Amino acid sequence: MQASYASNRPLPQGWLYEADVRAKIGVSVLASLGTLATSNLEGQLLLAGASLCYALCMRRPLALLAAYGVMTVMIFLAMGCVWIMGKFSPRLMGGMNFISLTIPFLRMLTMMHVVLPLALSSRVQNLLDALRGLKLPFCIYLPAAVILRFIPTFINDVKQVTESLKMRGYRLNPWTMTRHPALSMRLLLTPLLFRSLRTSEDLGVAAELKGLGMGEKLTPYRKRAWTSRDSLLLAAALLVVTGAIACQYTLGGTTLGGMR
């Protein structure tokens, strides 16, 4: 099986890799609540900047740049859809401004900054143990674990597809993607789609073969205890979210969802 569910490769060194998985899940939950409760530009910038500092602690700049590349493609696609909708329905574009278009992307950036460290700095065994500790049903925590495990696998697939295109004489870079966007997307997204479908199926089958749905408690090789560093991480995340919500009520902004 090409995509193994549990990777035995050693993780890089750093305080984020040694943090408890439950603390990183708590940071993700707090960030998601903060992005939903905050809809002004100042609060979203605070959340995006603080989460970026958190993501930089991974010490994985290439993975972060790859995520930014995917985010850039999504932004251009969204802007193209908005432009097309504006051509057919000008009234729809009447209530849109710079802030209403920027806030959704800042929310996406914040969630990307907190989900990537959770996926790339956590072992699958510890992640599953933490999700099961929340007393979630099997049909919920298994897909969540597979999705998080799929992120580093997807990054490796992007690297392999890029290297294969380079061997065929086509270099995928911002210049070629700007000159030939349709060709670049076809050469990149078509193999990624088929590889992603096969990888997701392999991950699900590998999880079931390991008996994750049998009801037995998982016993990871390296079980980390809760430390004061994890408490400080959660306290810092709570402080940032509180500051963003304070910006919402002090400086004002739009209501939930970015609509007035």
C-alpha positions as CSV (number, residue, x, y, z in Angstrom):
1,M,0.0,0.0,0.0
2,Q,1.5,3.2,-1.1
3,A,0.1,5.6,1.5
4,S,0.7,4.2,5.0
5,Y,-1.7,5.5,7.7
6,A,1.0,5.9,10.4
7,S,4.3,7.3,9.5
8,N,7.3,6.2,11.5
9,R,9.6,8.9,10.2
10,P,11.1,11.0,13.0
11,L,9.6,14.5,13.4
12,P,11.8,17.5,13.4
13,Q,13.0,19.0,16.6
14,G,11.2,22.0,18.2
15,W,8.8,23.0,21.0
16,L,5.8,22.8,18.6
17,Y,6.6,19.1,17.8
18,E,6.9,18.4,21.5
19,A,3.6,20.1,22.4
20,D,0.6,18.0,23.4
21,V,-1.8,17.2,20.6
22,R,-4.8,18.3,22.7
23,A,-3.2,21.8,23.1
24,K,-2.8,22.1,19.3
25,I,-6.4,21.0,18.9
26,G,-7.5,23.6,21.4
27,V,-5.6,26.3,19.5
28,S,-7.4,25.3,16.3
29,V,-10.8,25.4,18.0
30,L,-10.1,28.8,19.5
31,A,-8.9,30.2,16.2
32,S,-12.0,28.9,14.4
33,L,-14.2,30.5,17.1
34,G,-12.2,33.8,16.9
35,T,-12.6,34.0,13.1
36,L,-16.3,33.4,13.4
37,A,-16.8,36.0,16.2
38,T,-14.7,38.6,14.5
39,S,-15.6,40.3,11.3
40,N,-13.7,43.6,11.2
41,L,-10.4,44.0,9.4
42,E,-8.3,44.8,12.5
43,G,-9.4,41.7,14.4
44,Q,-8.8,39.4,11.4
45,L,-5.4,40.9,10.8
46,L,-4.5,40.2,14.5
47,L,-5.7,36.6,14.2
48,A,-3.9,36.1,10.8
49,G,-0.6,37.6,12.1
50,A,-0.6,35.7,15.4
51,S,-1.4,32.4,13.6
52,L,1.4,33.1,11.1
53,C,3.9,33.3,14.0
54,Y,2.5,30.0,15.3
55,A,2.8,28.4,11.8
56,L,6.4,29.6,11.5
57,C,7.3,27.6,14.6
58,M,7.0,24.5,12.4
59,R,10.3,25.4,10.7
60,R,8.8,24.1,7.5
61,P,9.0,27.1,5.1
62,L,8.6,25.0,1.9
63,A,5.3,23.4,3.2
64,L,4.1,26.9,4.1
65,L,5.0,28.3,0.7
66,A,3.2,25.4,-1.0
67,A,0.1,26.1,1.1
68,Y,0.3,29.8,0.1
69,G,0.5,28.7,-3.5
70,V,-2.7,26.7,-3.2
71,M,-4.3,29.6,-1.4
72,T,-3.3,32.0,-4.2
73,V,-4.8,29.7,-6.8
74,M,-8.1,29.6,-4.8
75,I,-8.1,33.4,-4.5
76,F,-7.7,33.9,-8.2
77,L,-10.4,31.4,-8.9
78,A,-12.7,33.1,-6.4
79,M,-12.0,36.5,-7.8
80,G,-12.7,35.2,-11.3
81,C,-16.1,33.8,-10.2
82,V,-16.9,37.2,-8.5
83,W,-16.0,39.1,-11.7
84,I,-18.2,36.8,-13.8
85,M,-21.1,37.1,-11.4
86,G,-20.7,40.9,-11.5
87,K,-20.9,40.9,-15.3
88,F,-24.2,39.0,-15.2
89,S,-25.7,40.7,-12.1
90,P,-24.3,44.1,-11.3
91,R,-26.6,44.5,-8.3
92,L,-24.8,41.7,-6.6
93,M,-21.6,43.6,-6.6
94,G,-23.2,46.8,-5.3
95,G,-22.7,45.9,-1.6
96,M,-19.2,44.6,-1.9
97,N,-16.1,46.5,-1.0
98,F,-12.4,45.9,-0.2
99,I,-13.1,44.8,3.4
100,S,-15.9,42.4,2.5
101,L,-13.7,40.7,0.0
102,T,-10.6,40.6,2.2
103,I,-12.1,39.2,5.4
104,P,-13.0,35.7,4.0
105,F,-9.4,35.3,2.8
106,L,-8.0,36.4,6.1
107,R,-10.2,33.8,7.8
108,M,-8.9,31.1,5.4
109,L,-5.3,32.2,6.2
110,T,-5.9,32.0,9.9
111,M,-7.3,28.5,9.7
112,M,-4.5,27.4,7.4
113,H,-1.9,28.7,9.8
114,V,-3.4,26.6,12.7
115,V,-4.3,23.4,10.8
116,L,-1.0,23.0,9.1
117,P,1.0,22.8,12.4
118,L,-1.6,20.3,13.8
119,A,-1.2,18.1,10.7
120,L,2.5,18.3,10.2
121,S,3.8,18.4,13.8
122,S,1.6,15.6,15.3
123,R,1.9,11.8,15.1
124,V,-1.1,10.0,13.8
125,Q,-1.3,7.8,16.8
126,N,-1.3,10.7,19.3
127,L,-3.8,12.6,17.1
128,L,-6.2,9.6,17.1
129,D,-5.8,9.1,20.8
130,A,-6.6,12.8,21.4
131,L,-9.7,12.7,19.2
132,R,-10.9,9.6,20.9
133,G,-10.4,11.3,24.2
134,L,-13.1,13.8,23.2
135,K,-15.6,10.9,23.2
136,L,-16.4,11.5,19.6
137,P,-18.0,8.6,17.6
138,F,-15.9,6.6,15.2
139,C,-17.7,8.0,12.1
140,I,-16.5,11.5,13.1
141,Y,-13.0,11.2,14.5
142,L,-11.7,8.8,11.8
143,P,-12.5,11.1,8.9
144,A,-11.0,14.0,10.8
145,A,-7.8,12.0,11.4
146,V,-7.7,10.9,7.8
147,I,-8.1,14.5,6.6
148,L,-5.3,15.8,8.8
149,R,-3.1,12.9,7.8
150,F,-3.9,13.6,4.2
151,I,-2.3,17.1,4.3
152,P,1.4,16.0,4.5
153,T,0.6,13.3,1.9
154,F,-0.9,15.9,-0.4
155,I,2.2,18.1,0.0
156,N,4.4,15.1,-1.0
157,D,2.2,14.5,-4.0
158,V,2.6,18.1,-5.1
159,K,6.4,17.7,-4.9
160,Q,6.4,14.5,-6.9
161,V,4.1,15.9,-9.6
162,T,6.3,19.1,-9.8
163,E,9.4,17.0,-10.1
164,S,7.8,14.8,-12.8
165,L,6.8,17.9,-14.8
166,K,10.4,19.2,-14.5
167,M,11.8,16.0,-15.8
168,R,9.5,16.3,-18.8
169,G,10.8,19.8,-19.5
170,Y,8.0,21.9,-18.0
171,R,9.0,24.0,-15.1
172,L,6.1,25.0,-12.9
173,N,6.8,28.4,-11.4
174,P,4.8,31.7,-11.0
175,W,6.0,33.0,-14.4
176,T,4.8,30.0,-16.4
177,M,1.5,29.8,-14.3
178,T,0.9,33.5,-15.2
179,R,1.7,33.1,-18.9
180,H,-0.2,29.8,-19.3
181,P,-2.6,29.5,-16.4
182,A,-5.0,26.9,-18.1
183,L,-2.1,24.6,-19.2
184,S,-0.4,24.8,-15.8
185,M,-3.6,24.0,-13.9
186,R,-4.3,21.1,-16.2
187,L,-0.9,19.6,-15.9
188,L,-0.9,20.1,-12.1
189,L,-4.4,19.4,-11.0
190,T,-5.2,16.4,-13.2
191,P,-2.5,14.1,-11.7
192,L,-3.1,15.5,-8.3
193,L,-6.8,14.7,-8.4
194,F,-6.3,11.1,-9.3
195,R,-3.4,10.7,-6.8
196,S,-5.5,12.3,-4.1
197,L,-8.5,10.0,-4.7
198,R,-6.2,6.9,-4.5
199,T,-4.4,8.2,-1.5
200,S,-7.5,9.0,0.5
201,E,-8.9,5.5,-0.2
202,D,-5.6,3.9,0.9
203,L,-5.6,6.0,4.1
204,G,-9.1,4.9,5.0
205,V,-8.4,1.2,4.2
206,A,-5.1,1.3,6.3
207,A,-7.0,2.9,9.2
208,E,-9.6,0.1,9.2
209,L,-6.9,-2.6,8.8
210,K,-5.3,-1.3,12.0
211,G,-8.5,-2.0,13.8
212,L,-9.4,1.6,14.6
213,G,-13.1,0.9,14.7
214,M,-12.9,-2.1,17.0
215,G,-13.4,-0.1,20.2
216,E,-10.0,-0.9,21.7
217,K,-8.0,1.9,23.2
218,L,-5.0,3.0,21.2
219,T,-1.5,2.7,22.8
220,P,0.9,5.0,21.1
221,Y,4.6,4.5,21.3
222,R,5.3,8.0,22.5
223,K,2.7,9.3,24.9
224,R,3.3,12.9,25.9
225,A,2.0,14.3,29.2
226,W,0.4,17.7,29.6
227,T,3.0,20.3,30.6
228,S,3.1,24.0,31.6
229,R,4.2,24.8,28.0
230,D,0.9,23.5,26.7
231,S,-1.0,25.6,29.2
232,L,0.9,28.7,28.1
233,L,0.2,27.9,24.5
234,L,-3.6,27.7,25.1
235,A,-3.4,30.8,27.3
236,A,-1.6,32.7,24.5
237,A,-4.2,31.6,22.0
238,L,-7.0,32.6,24.3
239,L,-5.4,36.0,24.8
240,V,-5.1,36.6,21.0
241,V,-8.7,35.6,20.4
242,T,-9.9,37.8,23.2
243,G,-7.9,40.7,21.7
244,A,-9.5,40.1,18.3
245,I,-13.0,40.1,19.8
246,A,-12.2,43.2,21.8
247,C,-11.3,44.9,18.5
248,Q,-14.6,43.8,17.1
249,Y,-16.6,45.5,19.9
250,T,-14.3,48.5,20.3
251,L,-13.6,49.4,16.7
252,G,-16.9,48.0,15.3
253,G,-17.3,46.0,12.2
254,T,-19.7,43.9,10.2
255,T,-21.9,41.2,11.7
256,L,-21.2,37.4,11.7
257,G,-20.3,36.2,8.3
258,G,-19.0,39.5,6.9
259,M,-22.5,40.8,5.8
260,R,-24.0,44.0,7.2
